[in-house]
Amino acid sequence: MKRILQYSICILTLGIMGTACKKYLEETPKGSITPVSFYKTASDLQMAEAALAIQLNGAFNQVGSAYYGGDDIVSKRSGNKIDMSDFDVFNANSSNSRMTNWWNYFYATVKSANSLLVHYNDATQATQDQRNNAGGYAYFMRATSYFYLTRTWGEVPMPTETTIVDNRPNAKVQDIYTLIVADLQKAETMLPDHWSAPAKQSGVDIFPTKGSAKALLANVYLTMAGWPLKQTDKYALAAAKAKEVIDGKATWGYSLLTNFADIWKIGNRFNTEAVFACYYNNQIPTYSWENGNMMSPNPYAPDYEEGGWEDGMGDISFYNSFPTGPRKDATYQKDYFVKNDPNNVVDWQHTLQKHPYFLKYRDDFSYDWSTHKAGNWWGSATSFLIRYSEVLLTYAEAQAMSSGPDASAYDAVRQVRSRAGLPPLSAGLSQADFRDSVVAERGWEFAGEFGVRWFDLVRTETVQKANANRDASEASLINQPSDANHTYYWAPVPVIK
Amino acid sequence: MAILEKKVILILAGIVLSVLTFAQTRKITGKVTGPDQSPLEGATVVVKGSGNATTTLKDGTFAIEVPGGGKTLVVTYAGMEDLEIPVSGRTDFQIHLKGKGSQLDDVVVIGYGTQKRRDLTGAIATLSSKAYKDQPVINASSALQGRVAGVAVTNNSGAPGGAVKIRIRGANSINANNDPLYVVDGVALSSIGLSDLNVNDIESMEVLKDASATAVYGSRGANGVVIITTKTGVSGVPRVDYNGFVSFNKPMKKYQLMDPVTYAKTANLTAGASVFPDPQSFAGKGTDWQSLIFDNSTTQSHQLSVAGGKEGTRYYISGFYTDQSGILVNSHQKRFGIRSNLDLKLTSRIDFGLNFYVARINSHNNGDMGSKGNPVTSALTWAPTEPVYDAPGQYNRFGISPIWSNPYMTIKERNSDNFSNVGVFNGKLRYTITDWLTLTVNAGLDMNISKSAYLNNDWISQGNPGSGQGSSESYTFQNSNILTFHKTFDRHDLTATALVEATSNKYNTFSASGSGLTSLSNGYYNLGLNTSKAISSGYSNWSLLSYMGRIAYSYNNKYLLTATIRRDGSSKFQGNNKWSSFPSFSAGWKLSNEQFIQEMGVFSNLKLRAGWGVTGNQAIGPYSTLGLLNGVIYSYGTGTVSQGYTLGNPATPDVKWETSRQTDVGVDAGFLNGRLNISADYYNKNTSDLLLFTRISNYDGGGSYLKNIGKVNNKGWEFMIEGTPYKDGNFTWSTGFNAAFNQNKVIDLGKDSMLQRTAIGGGLISAPIQVVKVGQPMGAFYLIPWEGVYQADKGIYKAGDAKYRDVSGNGSVGFEDRVISGSATPKFTWGFNNNFSYKNFELNIFIQGSHGNKIFNATYAATAVPTSDVKFINLADAANYWTSSNTGSTWANPGSKNKSWVESTQFLQDGSYVRLKNVSLSYTLGRSLLKLVSAKIYVSAQNIATITKYKGFDPEATTTSAGSDVDGAIDLGAYPSPKTITVGLQLKF
């Protein structure tokens, strides 16, 4: 009897766990968000939108090498700048380390956008408007990413869903633009006229609005009219879209700031000229790579004189042709403090590199204007992707190319030139001359701003032509681009895709 | 009721008896001698059943009071067999103790049971604490280094409490963890690591190497198991031990860097302009950053323990304190803790044990130094032309190169603390049901409750100071219920074991951080002073349920057979993949018990062993297969942050266990009556269904997802020889040598033949430099082949430009030209230990080596090639660059207009080394001198000499995680180990 009791205790002990076994091995990730429980409420949509913003932020928080073929920007050819210089002198290969940031972050944005597009309609606890706004935002961000991707690399993979496909084939350029246009047409109907906080700060919409989508679509049409698609029927569409933005500027709150220099003040990092921009702040309580912007204060600052990074400098002949006025004064640094000494001032011809330096993106919380010294290696500047002045110039060019340079086209350019302290364009220009004037205007207006000039040269097939004016003192071109054969128009696809 | 009555009567009878016997106490005397008839000092003599105990004097004599009821004397002495002698009526005893036959009689702790060493069929090595008694060790991993064949130990970080990488028979898994399982007194550690224990509490470590030994641990056994047994008390008078030492540490070596004049000249050449208008003006000036960040430091360690016991009760109580300063300034760690091991015999059938260990570990600035701008890399690359301060008390924040901030400022102003409370507790109940059946119930807990805190002052975060705190708690509960059957019938000896075990871990984190700190006066204690705040928290939980059965059978004490099966269910897998079975078989043949071997008269022991088994690896994080969303934060351009979520890696419900199948053949041989012992093992281990985080192409958004693909093979052999080459009355030389050859190879990766790893150190290294490739060992380096410099102009290349092989033949040099260039995995590791004792002196010399591995010296590269982050070079060797008048140099001319690649074989260096790990000389003062105390003093040196071609500080130090083997041996400012001189004192009361 005693024995039986003893054995029973053993068997019981051994068996206790077996009964509760099933429950014991279940996984409940209490502290994590699962795909099953997400995309349900308005808050979920807002969190998905924030994640989209941060992915695109990663693409624009530092200079990229892919647009150094533009004639606005040059790099010295030595030491650690060779990756930038390789694009500058048309010698880049697929291992260029300064172009991959764009590739990786644009595709990360595409992935997040695709995921939101699959799910935004599942958010049954949000309102129809909230769902549409989220969907529109995702369409806009996907279109933005592909627009940069195809302009930089040409034919690239084009995932539109969240599945993983090894060795995904490249899509044709036409197919990529078809998707971009379709996405933006949805975005312009689904996006709101205005967002509310936190996606609205100091009266400025942080996220894209209907107006942003129309402005981007105008840019897309303008590009489609040029190389490589050369669909000139798109000029009219571009003009019409840009006009919608201009006519509705009160609705969306767009205007040109009175002073060009004000755009670049850190205090104006939320401003009404921004039609679409990436916003940063490195003063947040935790470290986060994509929330800080390395465009300020260092990359365009002179190295030897003021301790900047000198990642890019102003092209000398471009600088020389740049019309003087307040815009030039705000675009290029005038006084250089040797060794940060305000009593030892030289002009650009007497800097060590004998180049003018961009002043855009310079101002920041940590920048000391009395010594030209940066107190931090990164900052909080805004990276503007579409400024209202670009909408005006897009309209002017597209209107001129579709219906001729009429008064409305002249007026759009006038607004931009007037702020730059320049007279209106001379009356009676031919369609081609007017177009060339506007493209030149865009070059000066957006010099050093994330490849605007480079993409203009590519779509107008003037890369070779523009680089022909290169100053003799610049690093000489290792290879010659050809406007006839379009060589070096597209960057080599990264070796690690 | 009847039982209770019985007890009352017994207790009453006991009281009466003790009263009666009190009067009859008498004194007896005697002398205890050892095997060679010499008197034994310090032997314990106990009167069984009473509390009376004494120890023998120098001449071996003792005197003890024996109560009337005392019938038996128990005499014990370390290394001798215990002896029980009936008192009868005698008053004078000549007691002669016999030495323990050999270590073959030692009981070896195997998983969920014990076995005599002579009956083992698996590959199990024992490391007794005696083996490293003369080496001052703070961490148990240091004790393992070089002492057990097949156990490779690397001190990845020389920081106080820095990470140590331990591999048993190579690495099996590509993505999962390759760390062995540590089991302390039956509790498998999950929440804490080996280094959190007090090494002085360890009695012995058993290293289970082959699958037939580790299969009882099933899914946790694939990487080998280290079973740690802590000390227990011995019946007798309390024994008090004090063990203390002080160590003086200094850096092993320094980099040879440019003087400021050379630096300035070279910088001018690199810039192609007069960045420094007058390099000569720096003559005799400049800053030696390296000397600023490294400092001589001291370590002290104190350990006090009391052990003893009376009938039915044994105890071991210890306390320790260590204070370790790092050789990088402003880094240190303090540790203190206590242990109490208590064993009680509750009844004749029930034993109860309670082990309790808690420690506090306070670390200051010894956390991750891995990011590229760490103080070590910064100090080596910072321009020597830069001053430390701009003005008194005002640091020179940024210099001309690199872009990282002043390393001395970073290291001095850094304030990052971690406070950990770690503990292991277990209660063990042993119920002897009959003489052949025992039930053991072990309930254990290991835990780590940590708090971290930091203060970023204005120097660390200019214009935006901040502070933060974080806490984490990890608890692992384990319950093991073991039923053991043991019976001998004639020549048959059978042991059967059944186990049910449940383990679960809970992990919680919480952190709060802030910026815009309005006052620094409260340090990191008042987070409310931050203007902007962020909080986050996390939770995870995993559980494991296990059943195990084992049969060990021996016939005629010649033929041994062991068979085991374990079935594990893990929460980390889904559906039917939760459960898996892990069988093993092994056999042994004790040849030395065969007539024909005995007749040869050569072997005192000879045994052949062979085993095969399956183990598993579930070492993926909880929820890895669920495809959770990725959390991000976004500021909307403001100073506060909001939470965001986006699609993470895809869910992978089909993922299952990674399994290893291992075959082991071994032989143990003893000669000259156990004076010389040799063991050799050959093993072949195939790991399949590898849990692989497969990279998702960047165009699909990047990231990775789990797949069961691929195979990895480890095979090799291990050799151990131990002996006493010389021994006479005064002088003894004992020695041990162990060596292990391991060949690690990736056999299959599914449809891929190569997987690139993630690049580390962007801005310095811009493409992956390690890959997993079929046919190659793990940790294979993948680099652009460097061929020196161009001697003459060729195409766009000018004489003096760095030359690389255009492997792809596409006419330009880039990452498509990378080739396999060696591996981070060592092929051969060994250790050689020697003890010489002469009278009261003892000398220990311990040498350890590792061979066949490469290290990518990114620190060195950072000083030698212009990169995004470091624009001017600083390495003295690189100043001897190629010019038309110095064509013998292989260093590119800094004025080159073509790129020099960091990601090239130029910076891959041989990581092999031979290191004089420990030399110590000790002197023991006998009891006669100090009456009650026996004392030993010693002086020793660690890492005093290293033979290596490696050009960095320390071939053991790496930046890559100790948990990974596919990313290995990249030195990016790793924290080097110091060389150390130690003075120590041991006292026994």
Interface residues (C-beta under 8 A of the other chain):
Chain A: Q6 Y7 I9 C10 T13 L14 G15 I16 M17 G18 C21 Y24 L25 E26 E27 T28 P29 K30 G31 S32 I33 T34 P35 F38 D44 Q46 M47 A48 E49 A50 A51 L52 A53 I54 Q55 N57 K76 R77 S78 G79 N80 I82 D83 D86 N91 N93 S94 S95 N96 S97 R98 T100 W103 N104 Y107 A108 V110 K111 S112 N114 S115 V156 P157 P159 T162 I164 V165 D166 R168 P198 A199 Q201 I206 R269 F270 Y279 Y280 N281 N282 Q283 I284 P285 T286 S288 E290 N291 N298 D303 Y304 G307 W309 L352 Q353 F365 S366 A374 G375 N376 W377 S380 T382 A475 I478 P494 V495 I496 K497
Chain B: T270 A271 G272 A273 S274 V275 R397 F398 I400 I403 S405 I433 L439 V441 Q462 G463 N464 G466 G468 N479 N481 L483 A498 V500 A502 S504 N508 S513 G514 S515 G516 N530 S532 K533 A534 S537 G538 Y539 S540 N541 W542 S543 L545 G569 S570 S571 K572 Q574 K578 P622 Y623 L626 G627 L628 L629 N630 G631 V632 I633 Y634 S635 Y636 G637 T638 G639 T640 V641 S642 Q643 G644 Y645 T646 L647 P650 A651 I696 S697 N698 Y699 D700 G701 G702 Y705 Q756 S766 A767 P768 I796 N810 S812 V813 G814 F815 E816 P866 T867 S868 D869 V870 K871 F872 P894 G895 S896 K897 N898 K899
